[in-house]
Amino acid sequence: MEKRVYFSVSPLKVQTAHHLLKEAGIPSHSINKMDTIHANVFGHIEIYIYKEDEVKARRILEEAEIL
């Protein structure tokens, strides 16, 4: 089962979060819900991980001041 651990309107922040999670050995993937018709004004990008990695992932992202 997967859990959303992070979302942002900034592709750079999402990429940074992915990198931090990967370095910690936590697999993740993202779903881009940005509205391309309106020049990415609406929506966000979500990062999902396995539920059992949630506590560790949130701690890593909080320590990096991403959350």
N, C-alpha and C positions, 0 to 999 in steps of 0.2 A: 504494500500500500504506500502511496506517495503523499507527501505533505508539502504545501507551499510554505517556504521558509523566508522568502524575500520577494519584494516587487519594487520597481522603480520606473520612472519615466526616462531615466538616463541610461542609454546603452553602455556608457563607460563604467558606471557603477555596477551594472549587472555583470559586465565582463570581469571587473575586479573581484566581485563576489564569487563568480565561477572559479577564478584562478585560486583564490584563497581556499575554497572548498576542495578543489583538485589537489592542492598542495597538502591538505590534511587527509587525503585519501577518501574523501566523501564524493561519490558520484552524484552529479546533478545534471539537470537539463532545464531549458527555458522554453516558455511559450510567449510569443510576442503578440500582445493584444493591442498594439498601437494602431490607430486609424490612419492608414496611408493616404486616404482621400483628402484629409484635412491637415496635411503636412505634419503628422505625428503630434497634433495638439491634444488629441483625446486618447485615453487608454494608458497602458503600462506594459512592462515586461515582467513576467513572473518566473521565479526559480523554484523548481521542485526537487526534493530529495526523498530518500527512503525514510519512512517514519521513525525507524530505529536510530537514525543519525540526527534527529531533530535537535536534541539538547546540545550535542557537540557542535553542530553547525551554527546554531544561534549564538553560542558562546564565542565561536571564532569570529562571526560577523560583528558581534557587539564589541569585542576587543579591538577589532580593526575600525571601529566607529562607523560601520556601514549601516547597522540597524539603528 
